[in-house]
Amino acid sequence: QQISWTPLLVLGYLFYLLLGAMVFQLLEKQAETHFRDQFQLEKLKFLQNYTCLDRQALEQFVQVLMEAWEKGVNPEGNSTNPSNWDFSNSFFFAGTVVTTIGYGNLSPSTVAGQIFCVFYALFGVPLNLAFLNQLGKALNAHLLTLERWVQKPGRAQVQVAIFLTTGTLLFLVFPPLVFSYVEGWSYGEGFYFTFITLSTIGFGDYVVGTNPNKHYIPVYRSLTAIWIVFGLAWLALVFNVGADLMERYLQLKWHKSDLSLAEGDTTKLEDEPEQPRIHIPS
């Protein structure tokens, strides 16, 4: 029975991807077209206001801005902006490497840095997984201790509720308040950044400590990296539990359908009258 439900899981997975693609296209394509047209209109206005420039010169300057952004240099502000590679920011970047978040807004630009990043991730990603595994075991042990304290009917449900509520408050509800205050985001943007980060999706559209117009404390991104590590362990445990429950549910449904078919065939055979046996002499 463990193999028979696999095609159903594959079809469900593909359907979920197709559904996501259609919804994202429906929600985002029109907005992208609007922003693209608006950007072209702004370029035309810029050329009309500064007639000494031609379109080619403007396109070259835009290309310079794009290259600067790809190298992690924010085009806003001036050369006095804080370095992306001071110790605090480098510590934060190292955390995004081993946790496979990879925001994409910053990456090594030197050949030596790129080669080191490859080997650093080669050993760092398994180390991070081992660390998160041990941290998850510690959380499980804490949950078992909590279960012993709760000596009432339904203590397992209480245990799970406490675990989910505490983790949700510590890693998903309160951090967006901090990010909203420090970064100037709305709470929705802070919550979006929090979940995208802890799930290791890491789009890079929102990253802490990158606004050149704000003054951050030196350990701000380092503290954020530590929060990310513990949040990863909690959310990974939640995802594992959810995946296990989903797998058991699919197996149970598939198993029940197989049993129903088998019982139906047995009932059909029992309901059919016994056919007279014909003796054929040899």
Beta strands, then each sheet from edge to edge (+ up, - down):
end
